[in-house]
């Protein structure tokens, strides 16, 4: 099937040439799988309305720079939310908080729901759970998944109908560093499988940052400057080429194929 062929092409190109949308696009076009897309996926001259993105997460959404201590933050033109916000076709509301774990109280989740309604986004991106894994004893990605299911079950009831897509992003896998140990690193490699199952259950779009080979800082947890730029590149690529690379599974959801 064309979808299977496109999926394998994307996987092969990313492993050989990084995560460049240009490389993937060129290969898809040469195979006759993506005939109508523009030459440069970073540019948009179509005149489409600006998309409002609500990005909810922890320090890797906030843009924390561990080299600078507790107040460290990458510049807007480096952190992934800022890179996307600086593009004329997007507006990003960065709701990333250092140290944030998955909210569990009804009042906290209701507050997030009100914030979403006030901002009135077209797209919601959620990437959270790394702090839960770091602070859990013993570390268990399955238990992180239990918390995430409970959070999303309540939050989804607060999502306005006009939201076009709600995206669950599996956090980047960790590496050995000052904040991690072998058990935590091993469990973090399970983020993709656990989060994909949850996204499927909830009818959400799923993106797997575990597969993006993002370089991390000395702590083994936080994205480097290079990683933030790669992360932004992947989010932009996903949004622009979703009609070629995803199949819809629900009102707010789709699955990458």
Secondary structure, DSSP 4 states (H G I P E B T S, - for coil): -HHHHHHHHHHHHHHHHTT-HHHHHHHHHHTTS-TTS-S-TT---S-PPPEEEEEEESHHHHTB-GGGGGG-B--TTTSHHHHHHTSTTEEEEEEE-TT-----SHHHHHHHHHHHHHHT-SEEEEE--HHHHHH-SS--HHHHHHHHHHHHHHHGGG--TT--EEEEEEPPPP-SSTT--HHHHHHHTTHHHHHHHHHHHHT-EEEEGGGG---B-TTSSSB-HHHHHHHHHHHHHHHHTHHHHEEE-SSS-EEE-
